[in-house]
Amino acid sequence: MDNLFYNNIPAPIEKVISSRPYVAYGEENTFPQDMANLLILSPIHQACVSKKIEFAQGQKITFDSNINLSQVNDKGESIQDILEKCMADKVVFGQYAINVVWSRDGKSIASLEHVDFSQLRSGKRNPYGVVNEWYYCRDWQDVRRNKIISIPAFDPSLALEEPNQLFVYSEYAPGAQYYAKPDYLSALAYVYLDYEIGNHHIANVKKNFAPGVIINLKHQTDGPEDRDAIYESMIDQYQGTKNSGEPFIVFGPEGIEVTQVNSSGNGDMYQALNEMTQQYILTAHRITSPMILGIKTSGQLGGRSEMVDATELFQNNVIVPIQNSVTKPIQKMLALGGIQTTFNIEQLEIIKPLMPESLMKENLTQNEIREEYGYEPIVEPTQPQ
């Protein structure tokens, strides 16, 4: 995991290599795995992703279908289970996939199963720009021990010849030919920065908040190469948030001069940096108010009405498009397999603004007021006859 944390921030590079049938995703072909690992780096990023998935899945998904979709595979999963997993992948990876198994006569769909998109890689486009197959591997970092399996792309016209197919949803992304991108992509640097800020503070706490120092070597070195070697050694040992507060120890025949650096103003700098980082991550996720995540911002008055407004904006501008990008394509895919269905998502309930107390007393009964605050109604004891 250290390689992920301290190397360069991963980029969604698509690498077409002539010796491989699939298109690598990322410099080391690990970009989807990197996106999954991001969730443990930054608390604010994880909160944003979790909230988007929670809202996208809603309270309940119902369907009106010409066949029973309460069990769509041998695992006993329902179509709701499949949709919820696809919504999670859509948020994290920007894409999702479903393994479709056709009936023996190739006229209907016999089974549906969600496939973790981090374990998939696209095949190369044919001369007509179409991807005819995808590749599955349980662990792309260890392909010697984990077999790469080719799966034909979803095509109902080939249901008899290829009964096992992969339906992949992918949105257009400028400059990309094979893979869609998660909508928080522009904030990757700040997700890593959020982690590094926390790492810096942990390192300082462990070192008792020791200030940094400047080292002046008084003894003569043998030349530029010797100086470079000393410099590189110090950089490797002391650079980065993991080494914050580490003392420099240098031995020399003529001694050294050590100057402590005043770091009293760093607290304000890191506070401002932390606030900026949080704001950029929220912006990339299109969350207008941290109150949606249960985060109270200092100096912000806030209130139920602001919470309701921010949540409604979040629901309409962020969540509904995510839901539509899952339900509508899957409805079309199922229709091609002879399954006519309509999905309906029961949205999470948005907190309603409370009526002023004076108006409540004038217009609501005692039990109606209790209901507004989430309390059970008072049941009057029955009078003996």
Buried (B, 14 or more C-beta within 10 A) or exposed (E): EEEBBEEEEBEBBBBEEEEBEBBBBBBBBBBBBBBBBBBEBBBBBBBBBBBBBBBBBBEEBEBEBEEEBEEBBEEEBBBBBBBBBBBBBBBBBBBBBBBBBBBEEBEEBEBBBBBBBBBBBBBBBEEEEEBBBBBBBEEBEEEEEBEBEEBBBBBBEBBEEBBEBBBBBBEEBEEBEBBBBBBBEEBBEBBBBBBBBBBBBEBBEEBEEBBBBEBEBEEEEEEEEEEEEBEEEEEEEBEBBBBBBBEEEBEEEEEBEEEEEEBEEBEEEBEEBBEEBBBBBBBBBBBBBBBBBEBEEEEEEBEEEBBBBBBEBBBEEBBBEBBEBBBEBBBEBBEBBEBEBEBEBEBBEBEEEBBEEEEBEEEBEEBEBBEEEEEEEEEEEEEEE
